[in-house]
Amino acid sequence: MPAIGVIIFELRLDESHSLKDKRHYVKSLKDRLRSKFNVSVAEIDGQDTWQRSVVAVATVSADQSHAAQVLENVERDAASLLGRMLVGVSTEWLA
């Protein structure tokens, strides 16, 4: 049975002093995760605030164990890239 997994990252960007700064951090994260893991990535909240962002990453797989492994790798990579900017992580399964 196909599985759709979504991992949601809450970011606090204290070093960001403008929307332009924030977009640089978010774009860098999105581009890295897309190219490295072949996942869909979107900023889903906080688009107009310059020190907060919520980014969702989705993957679809033929089996849930593979999708779970992909999301674990995504979380590990994002955590190492973001460090203390990553303040929350949650995972949801849609199928």
PyMOL Python script that loads the backbone (N, CA, C, O; Angstrom):
from pymol import cmd

cmd.read_pdbstr("""\
ATOM      1  N   MET A   1       0.848  -1.181   0.000  1.00  0.00           N
ATOM      2  CA  MET A   1       0.000   0.000   0.000  1.00  0.00           C
ATOM      3  C   MET A   1       0.891   1.241   0.000  1.00  0.00           C
ATOM      4  O   MET A   1       1.844   1.311   0.776  1.00  0.00           O
ATOM      5  N   PRO A   2       0.602   2.210  -0.846  1.00  0.00           N
ATOM      6  CA  PRO A   2       1.422   3.420  -0.908  1.00  0.00           C
ATOM      7  C   PRO A   2       1.362   4.218   0.400  1.00  0.00           C
ATOM      8  O   PRO A   2       0.363   4.200   1.121  1.00  0.00           O
ATOM      9  N   ALA A   3       2.456   4.910   0.675  1.00  0.00           N
ATOM     10  CA  ALA A   3       2.547   5.720   1.890  1.00  0.00           C
ATOM     11  C   ALA A   3       2.947   7.142   1.521  1.00  0.00           C
ATOM     12  O   ALA A   3       3.818   7.362   0.679  1.00  0.00           O
ATOM     13  N   ILE A   4       2.295   8.100   2.166  1.00  0.00           N
ATOM     14  CA  ILE A   4       2.627   9.517   2.000  1.00  0.00           C
ATOM     15  C   ILE A   4       3.019  10.044   3.369  1.00  0.00           C
ATOM     16  O   ILE A   4       2.211  10.064   4.297  1.00  0.00           O
ATOM     17  N   GLY A   5       4.260  10.468   3.480  1.00  0.00           N
ATOM     18  CA  GLY A   5       4.768  10.990   4.750  1.00  0.00           C
ATOM     19  C   GLY A   5       5.114  12.457   4.628  1.00  0.00           C
ATOM     20  O   GLY A   5       5.647  12.906   3.613  1.00  0.00           O
ATOM     21  N   VAL A   6       4.802  13.196   5.677  1.00  0.00           N
ATOM     22  CA  VAL A   6       5.097  14.633   5.713  1.00  0.00           C
ATOM     23  C   VAL A   6       5.805  14.937   7.020  1.00  0.00           C
ATOM     24  O   VAL A   6       5.340  14.564   8.097  1.00  0.00           O
ATOM     25  N   ILE A   7       6.934  15.620   6.912  1.00  0.00           N
ATOM     26  CA  ILE A   7       7.642  16.082   8.098  1.00  0.00           C
ATOM     27  C   ILE A   7       7.599  17.605   8.094  1.00  0.00           C
ATOM     28  O   ILE A   7       7.833  18.243   7.067  1.00  0.00           O
ATOM     29  N   ILE A   8       7.301  18.173   9.245  1.00  0.00           N
ATOM     30  CA  ILE A   8       7.136  19.625   9.358  1.00  0.00           C
ATOM     31  C   ILE A   8       8.198  20.164  10.304  1.00  0.00           C
ATOM     32  O   ILE A   8       8.348  19.703  11.436  1.00  0.00           O
ATOM     33  N   PHE A   9       8.932  21.158   9.804  1.00  0.00           N
ATOM     34  CA  PHE A   9       9.993  21.808  10.580  1.00  0.00           C
ATOM     35  C   PHE A   9       9.548  23.210  10.976  1.00  0.00           C
ATOM     36  O   PHE A   9       9.115  23.996  10.133  1.00  0.00           O
ATOM     37  N   GLU A  10       9.661  23.516  12.266  1.00  0.00           N
ATOM     38  CA  GLU A  10       9.444  24.873  12.749  1.00  0.00           C
ATOM     39  C   GLU A  10      10.806  25.521  12.930  1.00  0.00           C
ATOM     40  O   GLU A  10      11.676  24.979  13.612  1.00  0.00           O
ATOM     41  N   LEU A  11      10.984  26.676  12.319  1.00  0.00           N
ATOM     42  CA  LEU A  11      12.268  27.365  12.375  1.00  0.00           C
ATOM     43  C   LEU A  11      12.126  28.699  13.097  1.00  0.00           C
ATOM     44  O   LEU A  11      11.137  29.410  12.923  1.00  0.00           O
ATOM     45  N   ARG A  12      13.117  29.025  13.901  1.00  0.00           N
ATOM     46  CA  ARG A  12      13.234  30.353  14.497  1.00  0.00           C
ATOM     47  C   ARG A  12      14.569  30.913  14.018  1.00  0.00           C
ATOM     48  O   ARG A  12      15.633  30.388  14.349  1.00  0.00           O
ATOM     49  N   LEU A  13      14.498  31.968  13.247  1.00  0.00           N
ATOM     50  CA  LEU A  13      15.671  32.524  12.574  1.00  0.00           C
ATOM     51  C   LEU A  13      16.097  33.814  13.251  1.00  0.00           C
ATOM     52  O   LEU A  13      15.864  34.903  12.726  1.00  0.00           O
ATOM     53  N   ASP A  14      16.726  33.692  14.423  1.00  0.00           N
ATOM     54  CA  ASP A  14      17.137  34.862  15.195  1.00  0.00           C
ATOM     55  C   ASP A  14      18.165  35.715  14.453  1.00  0.00           C
ATOM     56  O   ASP A  14      18.228  36.928  14.656  1.00  0.00           O
ATOM     57  N   GLU A  15      18.976  35.084  13.587  1.00  0.00           N
ATOM     58  CA  GLU A  15      20.005  35.812  12.855  1.00  0.00           C
ATOM     59  C   GLU A  15      19.438  36.609  11.678  1.00  0.00           C
ATOM     60  O   GLU A  15      20.136  37.435  11.091  1.00  0.00           O
ATOM     61  N   SER A  16      18.196  36.362  11.342  1.00  0.00           N
ATOM     62  CA  SER A  16      17.552  37.038  10.214  1.00  0.00           C
ATOM     63  C   SER A  16      17.077  38.423  10.645  1.00  0.00           C
ATOM     64  O   SER A  16      16.429  38.577  11.680  1.00  0.00           O
ATOM     65  N   HIS A  17      17.412  39.432   9.829  1.00  0.00           N
ATOM     66  CA  HIS A  17      17.020  40.800  10.154  1.00  0.00           C
ATOM     67  C   HIS A  17      16.090  41.411   9.118  1.00  0.00           C
ATOM     68  O   HIS A  17      15.751  42.592   9.193  1.00  0.00           O
ATOM     69  N   SER A  18      15.679  40.593   8.146  1.00  0.00           N
ATOM     70  CA  SER A  18      14.745  41.051   7.115  1.00  0.00           C
ATOM     71  C   SER A  18      14.144  39.828   6.439  1.00  0.00           C
ATOM     72  O   SER A  18      14.623  38.709   6.616  1.00  0.00           O
ATOM     73  N   LEU A  19      13.093  40.054   5.665  1.00  0.00           N
ATOM     74  CA  LEU A  19      12.506  38.961   4.895  1.00  0.00           C
ATOM     75  C   LEU A  19      13.516  38.396   3.896  1.00  0.00           C
ATOM     76  O   LEU A  19      13.517  37.198   3.616  1.00  0.00           O
ATOM     77  N   LYS A  20      14.367  39.259   3.367  1.00  0.00           N
ATOM     78  CA  LYS A  20      15.386  38.811   2.412  1.00  0.00           C
ATOM     79  C   LYS A  20      16.351  37.832   3.087  1.00  0.00           C
ATOM     80  O   LYS A  20      16.688  36.800   2.506  1.00  0.00           O
ATOM     81  N   ASP A  21      16.794  38.145   4.298  1.00  0.00           N
ATOM     82  CA  ASP A  21      17.658  37.222   5.051  1.00  0.00           C
ATOM     83  C   ASP A  21      16.955  35.882   5.266  1.00  0.00           C
ATOM     84  O   ASP A  21      17.531  34.820   5.032  1.00  0.00           O
ATOM     85  N   LYS A  22      15.704  35.950   5.713  1.00  0.00           N
ATOM     86  CA  LYS A  22      14.947  34.745   6.001  1.00  0.00           C
ATOM     87  C   LYS A  22      14.780  33.894   4.750  1.00  0.00           C
ATOM     88  O   LYS A  22      14.966  32.678   4.793  1.00  0.00           O
ATOM     89  N   ARG A  23      14.438  34.518   3.661  1.00  0.00           N
ATOM     90  CA  ARG A  23      14.232  33.771   2.415  1.00  0.00           C
ATOM     91  C   ARG A  23      15.509  33.075   1.969  1.00  0.00           C
ATOM     92  O   ARG A  23      15.454  32.004   1.365  1.00  0.00           O
ATOM     93  N   HIS A  24      16.662  33.679   2.263  1.00  0.00           N
ATOM     94  CA  HIS A  24      17.936  33.045   1.939  1.00  0.00           C
ATOM     95  C   HIS A  24      18.085  31.717   2.692  1.00  0.00           C
ATOM     96  O   HIS A  24      18.440  30.701   2.094  1.00  0.00           O
ATOM     97  N   TYR A  25      17.814  31.725   4.005  1.00  0.00           N
ATOM     98  CA  TYR A  25      17.889  30.510   4.808  1.00  0.00           C
ATOM     99  C   TYR A  25      16.904  29.451   4.312  1.00  0.00           C
ATOM    100  O   TYR A  25      17.265  28.286   4.139  1.00  0.00           O
ATOM    101  N   VAL A  26      15.665  29.867   4.088  1.00  0.00           N
ATOM    102  CA  VAL A  26      14.620  28.927   3.696  1.00  0.00           C
ATOM    103  C   VAL A  26      14.889  28.354   2.308  1.00  0.00           C
ATOM    104  O   VAL A  26      14.736  27.151   2.091  1.00  0.00           O
ATOM    105  N   LYS A  27      15.286  29.200   1.376  1.00  0.00           N
ATOM    106  CA  LYS A  27      15.572  28.725   0.018  1.00  0.00           C
ATOM    107  C   LYS A  27      16.737  27.743   0.020  1.00  0.00           C
ATOM    108  O   LYS A  27      16.702  26.734  -0.685  1.00  0.00           O
ATOM    109  N   SER A  28      17.756  28.031   0.800  1.00  0.00           N
ATOM    110  CA  SER A  28      18.900  27.136   0.904  1.00  0.00           C
ATOM    111  C   SER A  28      18.465  25.759   1.420  1.00  0.00           C
ATOM    112  O   SER A  28      18.877  24.735   0.876  1.00  0.00           O
ATOM    113  N   LEU A  29      17.642  25.736   2.457  1.00  0.00           N
ATOM    114  CA  LEU A  29      17.133  24.484   3.006  1.00  0.00           C
ATOM    115  C   LEU A  29      16.297  23.738   1.972  1.00  0.00           C
ATOM    116  O   LEU A  29      16.496  22.543   1.754  1.00  0.00           O
ATOM    117  N   LYS A  30      15.368  24.436   1.340  1.00  0.00           N
ATOM    118  CA  LYS A  30      14.492  23.797   0.363  1.00  0.00           C
ATOM    119  C   LYS A  30      15.286  23.201  -0.795  1.00  0.00           C
ATOM    120  O   LYS A  30      15.059  22.053  -1.179  1.00  0.00           O
ATOM    121  N   ASP A  31      16.209  23.968  -1.346  1.00  0.00           N
ATOM    122  CA  ASP A  31      17.006  23.493  -2.481  1.00  0.00           C
ATOM    123  C   ASP A  31      17.844  22.273  -2.099  1.00  0.00           C
ATOM    124  O   ASP A  31      17.937  21.310  -2.860  1.00  0.00           O
ATOM    125  N   ARG A  32      18.447  22.322  -0.922  1.00  0.00           N
ATOM    126  CA  ARG A  32      19.291  21.207  -0.475  1.00  0.00           C
ATOM    127  C   ARG A  32      18.476  19.927  -0.313  1.00  0.00           C
ATOM    128  O   ARG A  32      18.886  18.869  -0.789  1.00  0.00           O
ATOM    129  N   LEU A  33      17.326  20.015   0.353  1.00  0.00           N
ATOM    130  CA  LEU A  33      16.519  18.824   0.592  1.00  0.00           C
ATOM    131  C   LEU A  33      15.945  18.260  -0.708  1.00  0.00           C
ATOM    132  O   LEU A  33      15.902  17.044  -0.894  1.00  0.00           O
ATOM    133  N   ARG A  34      15.507  19.136  -1.597  1.00  0.00           N
ATOM    134  CA  ARG A  34      14.981  18.672  -2.889  1.00  0.00           C
ATOM    135  C   ARG A  34      16.039  17.904  -3.678  1.00  0.00           C
ATOM    136  O   ARG A  34      15.779  16.812  -4.183  1.00  0.00           O
ATOM    137  N   SER A  35      17.227  18.482  -3.778  1.00  0.00           N
ATOM    138  CA  SER A  35      18.253  17.861  -4.609  1.00  0.00           C
ATOM    139  C   SER A  35      18.837  16.602  -3.966  1.00  0.00           C
ATOM    140  O   SER A  35      19.151  15.641  -4.669  1.00  0.00           O
ATOM    141  N   LYS A  36      18.984  16.598  -2.661  1.00  0.00           N
ATOM    142  CA  LYS A  36      19.632  15.471  -1.986  1.00  0.00           C
ATOM    143  C   LYS A  36      18.704  14.274  -1.791  1.00  0.00           C
ATOM    144  O   LYS A  36      19.152  13.129  -1.851  1.00  0.00           O
ATOM    145  N   PHE A  37      17.407  14.531  -1.557  1.00  0.00           N
ATOM    146  CA  PHE A  37      16.484  13.454  -1.202  1.00  0.00           C
ATOM    147  C   PHE A  37      15.326  13.260  -2.175  1.00  0.00           C
ATOM    148  O   PHE A  37      14.523  12.346  -1.984  1.00  0.00           O
ATOM    149  N   ASN A  38      15.215  14.077  -3.196  1.00  0.00           N
ATOM    150  CA  ASN A  38      14.129  13.972  -4.173  1.00  0.00           C
ATOM    151  C   ASN A  38      12.759  14.001  -3.486  1.00  0.00           C
ATOM    152  O   ASN A  38      11.927  13.119  -3.698  1.00  0.00           O
ATOM    153  N   VAL A  39      12.544  15.023  -2.668  1.00  0.00           N
ATOM    154  CA  VAL A  39      11.294  15.203  -1.933  1.00  0.00           C
ATOM    155  C   VAL A  39      10.664  16.531  -2.349  1.00  0.00           C
ATOM    156  O   VAL A  39      11.314  17.381  -2.958  1.00  0.00           O
ATOM    157  N   SER A  40       9.394  16.690  -2.012  1.00  0.00           N
ATOM    158  CA  SER A  40       8.715  17.966  -2.228  1.00  0.00           C
ATOM    159  C   SER A  40       8.858  18.805  -0.974  1.00  0.00           C
ATOM    160  O   SER A  40       8.698  18.301   0.138  1.00  0.00           O
ATOM    161  N   VAL A  41       9.162  20.096  -1.149  1.00  0.00           N
ATOM    162  CA  VAL A  41       9.405  20.981  -0.009  1.00  0.00           C
ATOM    163  C   VAL A  41       8.682  22.298  -0.246  1.00  0.00           C
ATOM    164  O   VAL A  41       8.724  22.845  -1.348  1.00  0.00           O
ATOM    165  N   ALA A  42       8.011  22.812   0.800  1.00  0.00           N
ATOM    166  CA  ALA A  42       7.330  24.098   0.693  1.00  0.00           C
ATOM    167  C   ALA A  42       7.309  24.792   2.042  1.00  0.00           C
ATOM    168  O   ALA A  42       7.205  24.150   3.087  1.00  0.00           O
ATOM    169  N   GLU A  43       7.409  26.112   2.004  1.00  0.00           N
ATOM    170  CA  GLU A  43       7.195  26.907   3.214  1.00  0.00           C
ATOM    171  C   GLU A  43       5.685  27.044   3.362  1.00  0.00           C
ATOM    172  O   GLU A  43       5.019  27.569   2.470  1.00  0.00           O
ATOM    173  N   ILE A  44       5.140  26.573   4.484  1.00  0.00           N
ATOM    174  CA  ILE A  44       3.681  26.526   4.623  1.00  0.00           C
ATOM    175  C   ILE A  44       3.122  27.536   5.622  1.00  0.00           C
ATOM    176  O   ILE A  44       1.906  27.687   5.733  1.00  0.00           O
ATOM    177  N   ASP A  45       3.996  28.224   6.346  1.00  0.00           N
ATOM    178  CA  ASP A  45       3.517  29.233   7.289  1.00  0.00           C
ATOM    179  C   ASP A  45       4.663  30.189   7.606  1.00  0.00           C
ATOM    180  O   ASP A  45       5.836  29.843   7.470  1.00  0.00           O
ATOM    181  N   GLY A  46       4.304  31.384   8.026  1.00  0.00           N
ATOM    182  CA  GLY A  46       5.293  32.379   8.413  1.00  0.00           C
ATOM    183  C   GLY A  46       5.929  33.107   7.255  1.00  0.00           C
ATOM    184  O   GLY A  46       7.005  33.685   7.411  1.00  0.00           O
ATOM    185  N   GLN A  47       5.292  33.097   6.086  1.00  0.00           N
ATOM    186  CA  GLN A  47       5.904  33.716   4.912  1.00  0.00           C
ATOM    187  C   GLN A  47       6.154  35.216   5.078  1.00  0.00           C
ATOM    188  O   GLN A  47       7.083  35.753   4.475  1.00  0.00           O
ATOM    189  N   ASP A  48       5.355  35.887   5.872  1.00  0.00           N
ATOM    190  CA  ASP A  48       5.496  37.336   6.015  1.00  0.00           C
ATOM    191  C   ASP A  48       6.188  37.762   7.307  1.00  0.00           C
ATOM    192  O   ASP A  48       6.258  38.954   7.608  1.00  0.00           O
ATOM    193  N   THR A  49       6.692  36.809   8.063  1.00  0.00           N
ATOM    194  CA  THR A  49       7.444  37.152   9.267  1.00  0.00           C
ATOM    195  C   THR A  49       8.907  36.827   9.014  1.00  0.00           C
ATOM    196  O   THR A  49       9.215  35.828   8.364  1.00  0.00           O
ATOM    197  N   TRP A  50       9.801  37.645   9.513  1.00  0.00           N
ATOM    198  CA  TRP A  50      11.205  37.479   9.150  1.00  0.00           C
ATOM    199  C   TRP A  50      12.035  36.684  10.141  1.00  0.00           C
ATOM    200  O   TRP A  50      13.229  36.492   9.909  1.00  0.00           O
ATOM    201  N   GLN A  51      11.451  36.214  11.237  1.00  0.00           N
ATOM    202  CA  GLN A  51      12.227  35.380  12.155  1.00  0.00           C
ATOM    203  C   GLN A  51      11.549  34.049  12.452  1.00  0.00           C
ATOM    204  O   GLN A  51      11.923  33.356  13.398  1.00  0.00           O
ATOM    205  N   ARG A  52      10.556  33.694  11.649  1.00  0.00           N
ATOM    206  CA  ARG A  52       9.834  32.446  11.872  1.00  0.00           C
ATOM    207  C   ARG A  52       9.447  31.844  10.535  1.00  0.00           C
ATOM    208  O   ARG A  52       9.095  32.560   9.597  1.00  0.00           O
ATOM    209  N   SER A  53       9.515  30.522  10.454  1.00  0.00           N
ATOM    210  CA  SER A  53       9.103  29.825   9.244  1.00  0.00           C
ATOM    211  C   SER A  53       8.673  28.416   9.596  1.00  0.00           C
ATOM    212  O   SER A  53       9.177  27.822  10.549  1.00  0.00           O
ATOM    213  N   VAL A  54       7.740  27.885   8.824  1.00  0.00           N
ATOM    214  CA  VAL A  54       7.331  26.489   8.935  1.00  0.00           C
ATOM    215  C   VAL A  54       7.486  25.884   7.550  1.00  0.00           C
ATOM    216  O   VAL A  54       6.897  26.359   6.580  1.00  0.00           O
ATOM    217  N   VAL A  55       8.293  24.823   7.473  1.00  0.00           N
ATOM    218  CA  VAL A  55       8.604  24.180   6.201  1.00  0.00           C
ATOM    219  C   VAL A  55       8.132  22.737   6.261  1.00  0.00           C
ATOM    220  O   VAL A  55       8.411  22.023   7.224  1.00  0.00           O
ATOM    221  N   ALA A  56       7.405  22.304   5.209  1.00  0.00           N
ATOM    222  CA  ALA A  56       6.931  20.925   5.120  1.00  0.00           C
ATOM    223  C   ALA A  56       7.688  20.193   4.022  1.00  0.00           C
ATOM    224  O   ALA A  56       7.972  20.747   2.959  1.00  0.00           O
ATOM    225  N   VAL A  57       8.007  18.937   4.306  1.00  0.00           N
ATOM    226  CA  VAL A  57       8.698  18.067   3.348  1.00  0.00           C
ATOM    227  C   VAL A  57       7.832  16.823   3.190  1.00  0.00           C
ATOM    228  O   VAL A  57       7.442  16.202   4.178  1.00  0.00           O
ATOM    229  N   ALA A  58       7.532  16.459   1.936  1.00  0.00           N
ATOM    230  CA  ALA A  58       6.680  15.298   1.678  1.00  0.00           C
ATOM    231  C   ALA A  58       7.380  14.289   0.791  1.00  0.00           C
ATOM    232  O   ALA A  58       8.151  14.640  -0.102  1.00  0.00           O
ATOM    233  N   THR A  59       7.090  13.027   1.061  1.00  0.00           N
ATOM    234  CA  THR A  59       7.588  11.944   0.211  1.00  0.00           C
ATOM    235  C   THR A  59       6.474  10.928  -0.003  1.00  0.00           C
ATOM    236  O   THR A  59       5.611  10.745   0.855  1.00  0.00           O
ATOM    237  N   VAL A  60       6.504  10.276  -1.151  1.00  0.00           N
ATOM    238  CA  VAL A  60       5.545   9.229  -1.490  1.00  0.00           C
ATOM    239  C   VAL A  60       6.350   7.989  -1.849  1.00  0.00           C
ATOM    240  O   VAL A  60       7.327   8.065  -2.594  1.00  0.00           O
ATOM    241  N   SER A  61       5.934   6.852  -1.318  1.00  0.00           N
ATOM    242  CA  SER A  61       6.666   5.614  -1.578  1.00  0.00           C
ATOM    243  C   SER A  61       5.690   4.445  -1.657  1.00  0.00           C
ATOM    244  O   SER A  61       4.556   4.528  -1.185  1.00  0.00           O
ATOM    245  N   ALA A  62       6.151   3.366  -2.258  1.00  0.00           N
ATOM    246  CA  ALA A  62       5.337   2.158  -2.355  1.00  0.00           C
ATOM    247  C   ALA A  62       5.147   1.495  -0.995  1.00  0.00           C
ATOM    248  O   ALA A  62       4.151   0.806  -0.780  1.00  0.00           O
ATOM    249  N   ASP A  63       6.089   1.695  -0.076  1.00  0.00           N
ATOM    250  CA  ASP A  63       5.914   1.132   1.263  1.00  0.00           C
ATOM    251  C   ASP A  63       6.328   2.148   2.328  1.00  0.00           C
ATOM    252  O   ASP A  63       7.184   3.003   2.101  1.00  0.00           O
ATOM    253  N   GLN A  64       5.704   2.029   3.478  1.00  0.00           N
ATOM    254  CA  GLN A  64       5.900   3.007   4.545  1.00  0.00           C
ATOM    255  C   GLN A  64       7.305   2.957   5.135  1.00  0.00           C
ATOM    256  O   GLN A  64       7.822   3.987   5.565  1.00  0.00           O
ATOM    257  N   SER A  65       7.925   1.799   5.164  1.00  0.00           N
ATOM    258  CA  SER A  65       9.263   1.718   5.755  1.00  0.00           C
ATOM    259  C   SER A  65      10.275   2.527   4.942  1.00  0.00           C
ATOM    260  O   SER A  65      11.161   3.167   5.509  1.00  0.00           O
ATOM    261  N   HIS A  66      10.143   2.496   3.626  1.00  0.00           N
ATOM    262  CA  HIS A  66      11.045   3.301   2.793  1.00  0.00           C
ATOM    263  C   HIS A  66      10.780   4.789   2.995  1.00  0.00           C
ATOM    264  O   HIS A  66      11.718   5.573   3.136  1.00  0.00           O
ATOM    265  N   ALA A  67       9.512   5.179   3.011  1.00  0.00           N
ATOM    266  CA  ALA A  67       9.163   6.583   3.231  1.00  0.00           C
ATOM    267  C   ALA A  67       9.661   7.057   4.590  1.00  0.00           C
ATOM    268  O   ALA A  67      10.151   8.179   4.709  1.00  0.00           O
ATOM    269  N   ALA A  68       9.544   6.219   5.615  1.00  0.00           N
ATOM    270  CA  ALA A  68      10.007   6.581   6.956  1.00  0.00           C
ATOM    271  C   ALA A  68      11.514   6.780   6.960  1.00  0.00           C
ATOM    272  O   ALA A  68      12.017   7.700   7.604  1.00  0.00           O
ATOM    273  N   GLN A  69      12.241   5.923   6.243  1.00  0.00           N
ATOM    274  CA  GLN A  69      13.699   6.064   6.163  1.00  0.00           C
ATOM    275  C   GLN A  69      14.081   7.366   5.483  1.00  0.00           C
ATOM    276  O   GLN A  69      15.003   8.051   5.925  1.00  0.00           O
ATOM    277  N   VAL A  70      13.381   7.713   4.411  1.00  0.00           N
ATOM    278  CA  VAL A  70      13.650   8.977   3.707  1.00  0.00           C
ATOM    279  C   VAL A  70      13.427  10.156   4.649  1.00  0.00           C
ATOM    280  O   VAL A  70      14.264  11.054   4.729  1.00  0.00           O
ATOM    281  N   LEU A  71      12.303  10.155   5.363  1.00  0.00           N
ATOM    282  CA  LEU A  71      12.007  11.277   6.261  1.00  0.00           C
ATOM    283  C   LEU A  71      12.992  11.350   7.429  1.00  0.00           C
ATOM    284  O   LEU A  71      13.326  12.445   7.881  1.00  0.00           O
ATOM    285  N   GLU A  72      13.459  10.209   7.921  1.00  0.00           N
ATOM    286  CA  GLU A  72      14.479  10.216   8.982  1.00  0.00           C
ATOM    287  C   GLU A  72      15.776  10.850   8.476  1.00  0.00           C
ATOM    288  O   GLU A  72      16.416  11.629   9.182  1.00  0.00           O
ATOM    289  N   ASN A  73      16.147  10.508   7.255  1.00  0.00           N
ATOM    290  CA  ASN A  73      17.359  11.089   6.668  1.00  0.00           C
ATOM    291  C   ASN A  73      17.200  12.587   6.432  1.00  0.00           C
ATOM    292  O   ASN A  73      18.136  13.358   6.641  1.00  0.00           O
ATOM    293  N   VAL A  74      16.018  12.993   5.997  1.00  0.00           N
ATOM    294  CA  VAL A  74      15.735  14.414   5.796  1.00  0.00           C
ATOM    295  C   VAL A  74      15.846  15.156   7.123  1.00  0.00           C
ATOM    296  O   VAL A  74      16.463  16.218   7.192  1.00  0.00           O
ATOM    297  N   GLU A  75      15.249  14.598   8.179  1.00  0.00           N
ATOM    298  CA  GLU A  75      15.303  15.241   9.497  1.00  0.00           C
ATOM    299  C   GLU A  75      16.735  15.364   9.994  1.00  0.00           C
ATOM    300  O   GLU A  75      17.124  16.412  10.509  1.00  0.00           O
ATOM    301  N   ARG A  76      17.511  14.318   9.847  1.00  0.00           N
ATOM    302  CA  ARG A  76      18.910  14.332  10.295  1.00  0.00           C
ATOM    303  C   ARG A  76      19.701  15.410   9.550  1.00  0.00           C
ATOM    304  O   ARG A  76      20.466  16.159  10.157  1.00  0.00           O
ATOM    305  N   ASP A  77      19.510  15.480   8.229  1.00  0.00           N
ATOM    306  CA  ASP A  77      20.237  16.453   7.426  1.00  0.00           C
ATOM    307  C   ASP A  77      19.812  17.887   7.773  1.00  0.00           C
ATOM    308  O   ASP A  77      20.654  18.776   7.910  1.00  0.00           O
ATOM    309  N   ALA A  78      18.515  18.097   7.910  1.00  0.00           N
ATOM    310  CA  ALA A  78      18.016  19.432   8.249  1.00  0.00           C
ATOM    311  C   ALA A  78      18.519  19.863   9.624  1.00  0.00           C
ATOM    312  O   ALA A  78      18.899  21.019   9.810  1.00  0.00           O
ATOM    313  N   ALA A  79      18.522  18.947  10.581  1.00  0.00           N
ATOM    314  CA  ALA A  79      18.998  19.272  11.920  1.00  0.00           C
ATOM    315  C   ALA A  79      20.474  19.655  11.908  1.00  0.00           C
ATOM    316  O   ALA A  79      20.885  20.579  12.610  1.00  0.00           O
ATOM    317  N   SER A  80      21.267  18.949  11.113  1.00  0.00           N
ATOM    318  CA  SER A  80      22.693  19.283  11.063  1.00  0.00           C
ATOM    319  C   SER A  80      22.922  20.615  10.353  1.00  0.00           C
ATOM    320  O   SER A  80      23.842  21.353  10.706  1.00  0.00           O
ATOM    321  N   LEU A  81      22.107  20.925   9.368  1.00  0.00           N
ATOM    322  CA  LEU A  81      22.232  22.192   8.642  1.00  0.00           C
ATOM    323  C   LEU A  81      21.740  23.373   9.480  1.00  0.00           C
ATOM    324  O   LEU A  81      22.385  24.421   9.520  1.00  0.00           O
ATOM    325  N   LEU A  82      20.600  23.201  10.146  1.00  0.00           N
ATOM    326  CA  LEU A  82      19.952  24.316  10.838  1.00  0.00           C
ATOM    327  C   LEU A  82      20.441  24.521  12.269  1.00  0.00           C
ATOM    328  O   LEU A  82      20.425  25.646  12.768  1.00  0.00           O
ATOM    329  N   GLY A  83      20.866  23.470  12.924  1.00  0.00           N
ATOM    330  CA  GLY A  83      21.301  23.603  14.318  1.00  0.00           C
ATOM    331  C   GLY A  83      20.189  24.118  15.206  1.00  0.00           C
ATOM    332  O   GLY A  83      19.077  23.590  15.196  1.00  0.00           O
ATOM    333  N   ARG A  84      20.497  25.162  15.981  1.00  0.00           N
ATOM    334  CA  ARG A  84      19.511  25.677  16.943  1.00  0.00           C
ATOM    335  C   ARG A  84      18.380  26.466  16.304  1.00  0.00           C
ATOM    336  O   ARG A  84      17.438  26.856  16.994  1.00  0.00           O
ATOM    337  N   MET A  85      18.454  26.710  14.995  1.00  0.00           N
ATOM    338  CA  MET A  85      17.333  27.372  14.305  1.00  0.00           C
ATOM    339  C   MET A  85      16.118  26.453  14.209  1.00  0.00           C
ATOM    340  O   MET A  85      14.992  26.925  14.054  1.00  0.00           O
ATOM    341  N   LEU A  86      16.342  25.143  14.301  1.00  0.00           N
ATOM    342  CA  LEU A  86      15.265  24.164  14.241  1.00  0.00           C
ATOM    343  C   LEU A  86      14.680  24.009  15.642  1.00  0.00           C
ATOM    344  O   LEU A  86      15.339  23.479  16.537  1.00  0.00           O
ATOM    345  N   VAL A  87      13.443  24.471  15.834  1.00  0.00           N
ATOM    346  CA  VAL A  87      12.855  24.457  17.170  1.00  0.00           C
ATOM    347  C   VAL A  87      11.716  23.434  17.324  1.00  0.00           C
ATOM    348  O   VAL A  87      11.250  23.189  18.437  1.00  0.00           O
ATOM    349  N   GLY A  88      11.275  22.846  16.220  1.00  0.00           N
ATOM    350  CA  GLY A  88      10.212  21.850  16.317  1.00  0.00           C
ATOM    351  C   GLY A  88      10.157  20.971  15.087  1.00  0.00           C
ATOM    352  O   GLY A  88      10.403  21.422  13.968  1.00  0.00           O
ATOM    353  N   VAL A  89       9.826  19.690  15.315  1.00  0.00           N
ATOM    354  CA  VAL A  89       9.708  18.729  14.221  1.00  0.00           C
ATOM    355  C   VAL A  89       8.499  17.830  14.519  1.00  0.00           C
ATOM    356  O   VAL A  89       8.323  17.358  15.642  1.00  0.00           O
ATOM    357  N   SER A  90       7.675  17.606  13.497  1.00  0.00           N
ATOM    358  CA  SER A  90       6.584  16.643  13.632  1.00  0.00           C
ATOM    359  C   SER A  90       6.424  15.890  12.314  1.00  0.00           C
ATOM    360  O   SER A  90       6.703  16.422  11.240  1.00  0.00           O
ATOM    361  N   THR A  91       5.972  14.649  12.419  1.00  0.00           N
ATOM    362  CA  THR A  91       5.783  13.805  11.250  1.00  0.00           C
ATOM    363  C   THR A  91       4.339  13.339  11.197  1.00  0.00           C
ATOM    364  O   THR A  91       3.744  13.001  12.220  1.00  0.00           O
ATOM    365  N   GLU A  92       3.781  13.326   9.990  1.00  0.00           N
ATOM    366  CA  GLU A  92       2.402  12.862   9.788  1.00  0.00           C
ATOM    367  C   GLU A  92       2.379  11.877   8.642  1.00  0.00           C
ATOM    368  O   GLU A  92       3.154  11.990   7.692  1.00  0.00           O
ATOM    369  N   TRP A  93       1.476  10.902   8.738  1.00  0.00           N
ATOM    370  CA  TRP A  93       1.272   9.915   7.677  1.00  0.00           C
ATOM    371  C   TRP A  93      -0.120  10.090   7.115  1.00  0.00           C
ATOM    372  O   TRP A  93      -1.107  10.095   7.851  1.00  0.00           O
ATOM    373  N   LEU A  94      -0.190  10.235   5.796  1.00  0.00           N
ATOM    374  CA  LEU A  94      -1.473  10.490   5.159  1.00  0.00           C
ATOM    375  C   LEU A  94      -2.082   9.240   4.526  1.00  0.00           C
ATOM    376  O   LEU A  94      -3.275   9.223   4.222  1.00  0.00           O
ATOM    377  N   ALA A  95      -1.294   8.215   4.329  1.00  0.00           N
ATOM    378  CA  ALA A  95      -1.835   6.979   3.761  1.00  0.00           C
ATOM    379  C   ALA A  95      -1.040   5.795   4.262  1.00  0.00           C
ATOM    380  O   ALA A  95      -1.335   4.656   3.901  1.00  0.00           O
TER     381      ALA A  95
END
""", "prot")
cmd.dss("prot")
cmd.show_as("cartoon", "prot")
cmd.util.cbc("prot")
cmd.orient("prot")
